[in-house]
Amino acid sequence: MKKYWALSRIVLKNNTVYQLDLLARIVTTLVSVFALRQVWTALFTQSASSGTIGMSLDLMLTYATISMILQAFYGPTIVWEISQKIMDGNIVQDFQRPWDFQTSILFRALGKIFAGVITVVIPIAVVTCLFFPIQLPTSIVTWMTFLLSILIGIMINFSLQFFVGLLSFVFVEVWGFEIVLGLVIAFFSGKIIPIAMYPEFLQNLIHLLPFRGLFDIPLSIFVGTVAPAQYLDLLIFQGIWAVILMLIVRVMIRYFQRLLVVAGG
């Protein structure tokens, strides 16, 4: 495992070098937080939304704020990296190296995430607490469950992006699939709109899909719209989807490896 952690450290250092880029990410996230809070404040002022989703305005503002911060955990994309390796043929060298390709990409992604936590999440969390009041959980169990839920969500997001990246073996250009994935996550994960505000038939569908494991579940835990008795069931749901998606990606990698061998790659 040492070689994988070394890879993460290298990526971490590379992603904390460009200060202007980091400043741009912080400013962009803060602007998004402010804009989303204003939108929800206006909506709650003009309607009875709190009765619809069982959430007060203060909790909704907390939900929206933490949702924007969570993007730092899911933001770094691996789709372009994988597709480029496939398009330029470097994927062959990666398959031949003395490490597991899927695991190496995972630790590279973790390096980017660690960089995001240090350079974006922590500064934004401090600024948010000072200028955008939010309601923080008071239970250590809630905090631990929330962090564990984010960790599993990272695995789900990683697998979804890896799946799209591997489609380059078939479609070459996969930017369109990446855009579709981003839109699906935006609307079906609870990232922008809480799932409780969707029609009941759509809620029932979303509750079966893995996308809610990215935002809806960790955010529901954080703001307290789910009881502690439900924590384990939610984590199990996330864990099952994380394992299923990781296995699907693993099978796809093995399949394309065999195709390269047969083709003489």
TAKAMO-V296955 format. One line per field, one symbol per residue. phi: phi as a letter, one per 20 degrees, with the letter a starting at -180 (. if undefined). A space follows every 50 residues. Layout:
phi = ???
This chain:
phi = .gfffffffffgffedeefffffffffffffffffffffffffffdbdff ffdmbffgffffgfffffffgfedfgedffgffffffenffffffeffbe fffffffffffffgffffecffgffffffedcgceefdefffffffffff gffffffgffffgffffffddmecffffffffffffdddnfddggfeegg fffffffeeffffecgffffffenecfgfegfffffgffffffgfffgff ffffffffffffenf
